[in-house]
């Protein structure tokens, strides 16, 4: 079951550059490695997202999860285009 990123990370208030991604993209799967140092987020979008926007979203999620504990965030994107 996929949910919108804005539902999953409701405490994150993204800046003006990311709202379209944050509200339009769905998370298909979220996983952590055994050491809990890397979070992998599999997303699905109905439109193309630039790599710069994905990297900005990775930084926002990483900074907001636990700021004093630097968790690496990796986003794997999938596009469902018409």
DSSP file (Angstrom, degrees, kcal/mol; ACC not computed):
  #  RESIDUE AA STRUCTURE BP1 BP2  ACC     N-H-->O    O-->H-N    N-H-->O    O-->H-N    TCO  KAPPA ALPHA  PHI   PSI    X-CA   Y-CA   Z-CA
    1    1 A X              0   0    0      0, 0.0     2,-0.3     0, 0.0    26,-0.0   0.000 360.0 360.0 360.0 126.0    0.0    0.0    0.0
    2    2 A X        -     0   0    0     24,-0.0     2,-0.3    27,-0.0    26,-0.2  -0.717 360.0-170.9 -97.8 147.2    1.5    3.3   -1.0
    3    3 A X  E     -A   27   0A   0     24,-1.2    24,-3.4    -2,-0.3     2,-0.1  -0.948  31.7 -96.7-131.9 153.0    1.0    6.6    0.9
    4    4 A X  E >>  -A   26   0A   0     -2,-0.3     4,-1.7    22,-0.3     3,-1.0  -0.372  29.5-124.3 -66.2 145.9    1.9   10.2    0.0
    5    5 A X  H 3> S+     0   0    0     20,-2.1     4,-3.0     1,-0.3    18,-0.2   0.854 111.6  61.5 -59.9 -34.4    5.2   11.5    1.4
    6    6 A X  H 34 S+     0   0    0     16,-1.1    -1,-0.3    19,-0.3     6,-0.1   0.788 105.9  47.2 -64.9 -25.7    3.3   14.3    3.0
    7    7 A X  H X4 S+     0   0    0     -3,-1.0     3,-0.7     2,-0.1    -1,-0.2   0.880 115.7  43.4 -78.5 -40.7    1.3   11.7    5.1
    8    8 A X  H 3< S+     0   0    0     -4,-1.7     2,-0.6     1,-0.3     3,-0.2   0.933 124.5  33.2 -72.0 -47.2    4.3    9.7    6.2
    9    9 A X  T >< S+     0   0    0     -4,-3.0     3,-1.4     1,-0.2    -1,-0.3  -0.499  73.2 151.1-107.0  60.9    6.6   12.7    7.0
   10   10 A X  T <   +     0   0    0     -3,-0.7    -1,-0.2    -2,-0.6    -2,-0.1   0.744  67.0  60.9 -67.3 -23.7    3.9   15.0    8.3
   11   11 A X  T 3  S+     0   0    0     -3,-0.2     2,-0.4     2,-0.0    -1,-0.3   0.621  85.6  93.4 -79.6 -11.1    6.2   16.8   10.7
   12   12 A X    <   -     0   0    0     -3,-1.4     2,-0.7    -6,-0.1    -3,-0.1  -0.693  57.2-166.0 -85.1 129.3    8.5   18.0    7.8
   13   13 A X        -     0   0    0     -2,-0.4    -3,-0.1    47,-0.1    -2,-0.0  -0.837  17.7-153.6-112.4  91.5    7.7   21.4    6.4
   14   14 A X        -     0   0    0     -2,-0.7     5,-0.1     1,-0.1    43,-0.0  -0.218  16.9-108.8 -66.8 155.6    9.6   21.5    3.1
   15   15 A X    >>  -     0   0    0      1,-0.1     3,-1.1     3,-0.0     4,-0.7   0.026  43.1 -83.0 -71.8-174.8   10.7   24.8    1.6
   16   16 A X  T 34 S+     0   0    0      1,-0.2     3,-0.1     2,-0.2    -1,-0.1   0.681 122.9  62.9 -67.1 -18.2    9.3   26.4   -1.5
   17   17 A X  T 34 S+     0   0    0      1,-0.2    -1,-0.2     2,-0.1     4,-0.2   0.738 107.9  36.8 -80.3 -22.1   11.4   24.3   -3.8
   18   18 A X  T X> S+     0   0    0     -3,-1.1     4,-2.5     1,-0.1     3,-0.6   0.490  76.2 103.4-114.2  -3.8   10.0   20.9   -2.9
   19   19 A X  H 3X S+     0   0    0     -4,-0.7     4,-2.2     1,-0.3     5,-0.3   0.843  82.6  53.9 -58.3 -35.9    6.2   21.0   -2.2
   20   20 A X  H 3> S+     0   0    0      1,-0.2     4,-1.6     2,-0.2    -1,-0.3   0.910 113.6  42.9 -64.4 -39.8    5.1   19.5   -5.6
   21   21 A X  H <> S+     0   0    0     -3,-0.6     4,-2.1     1,-0.2   -16,-0.2   0.947 113.6  51.8 -65.9 -48.1    7.3   16.5   -5.0
   22   22 A X  H  < S+     0   0    0     -4,-2.5   -16,-1.1     1,-0.2   -17,-0.2   0.823 118.3  35.7 -62.7 -34.4    6.4   16.2   -1.4
   23   23 A X  H  < S+     0   0    0     -4,-2.2    -1,-0.2    -5,-0.2    -2,-0.2   0.707 121.9  43.0 -92.7 -22.0    2.6   16.2   -2.1
   24   24 A X  H  < S+     0   0    0     -4,-1.6     2,-0.3    -5,-0.3    22,-0.3   0.670  94.6  85.7 -99.0 -19.2    2.5   14.3   -5.4
   25   25 A X     <  -     0   0    0     -4,-2.1   -20,-2.1    -5,-0.2     2,-0.4  -0.638  61.8-149.7 -92.5 140.8    5.0   11.5   -4.8
   26   26 A X  E     -AB   4  44A   0     18,-2.4    18,-2.7    -2,-0.3     2,-0.6  -0.854  12.5-131.1-107.6 143.7    4.0    8.2   -3.1
   27   27 A X  E     -AB   3  43A   0    -24,-3.4   -24,-1.2    -2,-0.4    16,-0.3  -0.839  21.7-179.9 -92.8 122.1    6.2    6.0   -1.0
   28   28 A X  E     -     0   0A   0     14,-3.0     2,-0.3    -2,-0.6    15,-0.2   0.822  69.1  -2.4 -87.3 -36.6    6.1    2.3   -2.1
   29   29 A X  E     - B   0  42A   0     13,-1.3    13,-3.0     2,-0.0     2,-0.4  -0.988  54.3-161.8-157.2 145.0    8.5    1.0    0.5
   30   30 A X  E     + B   0  41A   0     -2,-0.3     2,-0.3    11,-0.2    11,-0.2  -1.000  20.5 174.7-129.6 130.9   10.7    2.2    3.3
   31   31 A X  E     - B   0  40A   0      9,-2.6     9,-3.0    -2,-0.4     2,-0.3  -0.975  18.2-155.1-139.0 153.3   13.6    0.2    4.7
   32   32 A X  E     - B   0  39A   0     -2,-0.3     7,-0.2     7,-0.2     2,-0.1  -0.917  23.7-121.0-119.5 148.0   16.4    0.5    7.2
   33   33 A X    >   -     0   0    0      5,-1.5     3,-1.3    -2,-0.3     5,-0.1  -0.332  38.8 -96.2 -78.5 173.4   19.7   -1.5    7.2
   34   34 A X  T 3  S+     0   0    0      1,-0.3    -1,-0.1     2,-0.1    -2,-0.0   0.857 125.6  48.9 -60.4 -37.5   20.6   -3.6   10.2
   35   35 A X  T 3  S-     0   0    0      1,-0.0    -1,-0.3     3,-0.0    -2,-0.0   0.546 105.8-128.9 -79.6  -7.1   22.8   -0.9   11.7
   36   36 A X  S <  S+     0   0    0     -3,-1.3    -2,-0.1     2,-0.2     3,-0.1   0.868  77.5 115.2  58.3  39.7   20.0    1.7   11.3
   37   37 A X        +     0   0    0      1,-0.2    35,-2.9    34,-0.1     2,-0.4   0.507  67.4  49.9-110.4 -10.3   22.4    4.1    9.5
   38   38 A X  E     - c   0  72A   0     33,-0.2    -5,-1.5    -5,-0.1     2,-0.5  -0.981  60.6-165.4-137.2 124.0   20.8    4.1    6.1
   39   39 A X  E     -Bc  32  73A   0     33,-3.1    35,-2.8    -2,-0.4     2,-0.5  -0.925   9.0-160.6-105.5 127.4   17.2    4.6    5.2
   40   40 A X  E     -Bc  31  74A   0     -9,-3.0    -9,-2.6    -2,-0.5     2,-0.5  -0.944   4.5-166.9-111.3 127.5   16.1    3.7    1.7
   41   41 A X  E     -Bc  30  75A   0     33,-2.8    35,-2.6    -2,-0.5     2,-0.6  -0.960   6.4-157.6-118.7 117.8   12.9    5.2    0.4
   42   42 A X  E     -Bc  29  76A   0    -13,-3.0   -14,-3.0    -2,-0.5   -13,-1.3  -0.861  20.7-174.4 -97.1 118.5   11.3    3.8   -2.8
   43   43 A X  E     -Bc  27  77A   0     33,-2.5    35,-1.3    -2,-0.6     2,-0.4  -0.788  16.9-154.1-116.6 157.3    9.0    6.3   -4.4
   44   44 A X  E     -Bc  26  78A   0    -18,-2.7   -18,-2.4    -2,-0.3     2,-0.3  -0.996  14.9-178.4-129.6 135.2    6.6    6.3   -7.3
   45   45 A X  E     - c   0  79A   0     33,-2.2    35,-3.0    -2,-0.4   -20,-0.1  -0.971  30.0-145.9-134.8 148.6    5.7    9.4   -9.3
   46   46 A X  S    S+     0   0    0     -2,-0.3     2,-0.3   -22,-0.3    36,-0.3   0.381  89.6  42.3 -92.5   2.8    3.4   10.0  -12.2
   47   47 A X  S    S-     0   0    0     34,-0.1     2,-0.2    35,-0.0    33,-0.1  -0.963  98.2 -87.5-142.7 161.1    5.7   12.7  -13.6
   48   48 A X        -     0   0    0     -2,-0.3     2,-0.4    31,-0.1    -2,-0.1  -0.449  37.4-159.2 -72.2 138.0    9.4   13.0  -14.1
   49   49 A X        -     0   0    0     -2,-0.2    28,-0.0    -4,-0.1    -4,-0.0  -0.964  19.6-119.0-118.5 134.0   11.4   14.5  -11.2
   50   50 A X     >  -     0   0    0     -2,-0.4     4,-1.8     1,-0.1     3,-0.2  -0.345  20.0-121.0 -70.3 153.4   14.8   16.0  -11.6
   51   51 A X  H  > S+     0   0    0      1,-0.2     4,-2.6     2,-0.2     5,-0.2   0.848 113.1  59.7 -62.8 -34.2   17.7   14.5   -9.8
   52   52 A X  H  > S+     0   0    0      1,-0.2     4,-2.1     2,-0.2    -1,-0.2   0.899 105.2  48.3 -61.1 -41.0   18.3   17.8   -8.1
   53   53 A X  H  > S+     0   0    0     -3,-0.2     4,-2.2     2,-0.2    -1,-0.2   0.885 111.0  50.6 -67.6 -38.2   14.9   17.7   -6.5
   54   54 A X  H  X S+     0   0    0     -4,-1.8     4,-2.3     2,-0.2    -2,-0.2   0.918 110.9  48.6 -64.6 -43.5   15.4   14.1   -5.4
   55   55 A X  H  X S+     0   0    0     -4,-2.6     4,-2.0     2,-0.2    -2,-0.2   0.878 110.5  51.3 -64.4 -37.7   18.7   15.0   -3.8
   56   56 A X  H  X S+     0   0    0     -4,-2.1     4,-2.3     2,-0.2    -1,-0.2   0.903 110.1  49.6 -65.0 -40.9   17.1   18.0   -2.0
   57   57 A X  H  X S+     0   0    0     -4,-2.2     4,-2.5     2,-0.2     5,-0.2   0.885 107.8  54.1 -65.5 -39.1   14.3   15.7   -0.7
   58   58 A X  H  X S+     0   0    0     -4,-2.3     4,-2.5     1,-0.2    -1,-0.2   0.917 110.4  47.0 -58.5 -44.0   17.0   13.3    0.6
   59   59 A X  H  X S+     0   0    0     -4,-2.0     4,-2.7     2,-0.2    -2,-0.2   0.905 111.2  50.5 -66.6 -42.1   18.6   16.1    2.5
   60   60 A X  H  X S+     0   0    0     -4,-2.3     4,-1.6     2,-0.2    -2,-0.2   0.925 113.9  44.5 -62.3 -45.4   15.3   17.3    4.0
   61   61 A X  H  X S+     0   0    0     -4,-2.5     4,-1.8     2,-0.2    -2,-0.2   0.922 114.5  49.6 -65.6 -43.8   14.3   13.9    5.2
   62   62 A X  H  X S+     0   0    0     -4,-2.5     4,-0.7    -5,-0.2     9,-0.4   0.918 112.9  46.2 -61.5 -45.0   17.8   13.2    6.5
   63   63 A X  H  < S+     0   0    0     -4,-2.7    -1,-0.2     1,-0.2    -2,-0.2   0.792 115.6  46.1 -69.1 -28.6   18.0   16.5    8.4
   64   64 A X  H  < S+     0   0    0     -4,-1.6     3,-0.3    -5,-0.2    -1,-0.2   0.735  98.8  67.1 -91.5 -22.0   14.5   16.1    9.9
   65   65 A X  H  < S-     0   0    0     -4,-1.8     2,-0.3     1,-0.2    -2,-0.1   0.996 130.4 -22.3 -62.4 -68.9   14.5   12.5   11.1
   66   66 A X    ><  -     0   0    0     -4,-0.7     3,-1.2     3,-0.3     5,-0.3  -0.790  65.6-165.5-142.8  95.8   17.1   12.8   13.9
   67   67 A X  T 3  S+     0   0    0     -2,-0.3    -1,-0.1    -3,-0.3    -2,-0.1   0.827  87.6  49.5 -57.4 -36.7   19.3   15.8   13.3
   68   68 A X  T 3  S+     0   0    0      1,-0.2     2,-0.7     2,-0.1    -1,-0.3   0.707 106.6  61.5 -77.7 -17.4   22.0   14.9   15.8
   69   69 A X  S <  S-     0   0    0     -3,-1.2     2,-1.4    -6,-0.1    -3,-0.3  -0.919  85.7-140.9-110.4 108.0   22.3   11.3   14.4
   70   70 A X        -     0   0    0     -2,-0.7     2,-0.4    -5,-0.1    -3,-0.1  -0.520  24.7-177.4 -75.8  93.4   23.4   11.5   10.8
   71   71 A X        -     0   0    0     -2,-1.4     2,-0.4    -9,-0.4   -33,-0.2  -0.777  25.4-126.4 -91.5 132.7   21.3    8.9    9.0
   72   72 A X  E     -c   38   0A   0    -35,-2.9   -33,-3.1    -2,-0.4     2,-0.5  -0.638  23.6-158.3 -78.3 132.1   22.0    8.4    5.3
   73   73 A X  E     -c   39   0A   0     -2,-0.4     2,-0.5   -35,-0.2   -33,-0.2  -0.959   9.1-174.1-117.2 128.1   18.9    8.6    3.2
   74   74 A X  E     -c   40   0A   0    -35,-2.8   -33,-2.8    -2,-0.5     2,-0.5  -0.983   7.9-158.5-122.2 126.2   18.7    7.1   -0.3
   75   75 A X  E     -c   41   0A   0     -2,-0.5     2,-0.6   -35,-0.2   -33,-0.2  -0.916   1.7-164.2-108.9 126.3   15.7    7.6   -2.5
   76   76 A X  E     -c   42   0A   0    -35,-2.6   -33,-2.5    -2,-0.5     2,-0.3  -0.941  17.4-154.1-107.4 115.9   15.1    5.2   -5.4
   77   77 A X  E     -c   43   0A   0     -2,-0.6     2,-0.4   -35,-0.2   -33,-0.2  -0.670  14.9-173.2 -98.8 147.3   12.6    6.7   -7.8
   78   78 A X  E     -c   44   0A   0    -35,-1.3   -33,-2.2    -2,-0.3     2,-0.5  -0.997  13.2-149.2-133.2 136.2   10.2    4.9  -10.1
   79   79 A X  E     -c   45   0A   0     -2,-0.4     2,-0.8   -35,-0.2   -33,-0.2  -0.930   8.5-164.8-114.7 127.8    8.1    6.7  -12.7
   80   80 A X        +     0   0    0    -35,-3.0     2,-0.3    -2,-0.5    -2,-0.0  -0.858  25.7 177.4-106.8  93.9    4.7    5.6  -13.9
   81   81 A X              0   0    0     -2,-0.8   -34,-0.1     1,-0.1   -35,-0.0  -0.677 360.0 360.0-101.5 153.0    4.2    7.6  -17.0
   82   82 A X              0   0    0    -36,-0.3    -1,-0.1    -2,-0.3   -35,-0.0   0.482 360.0 360.0 -79.8 360.0    1.3    7.5  -19.4
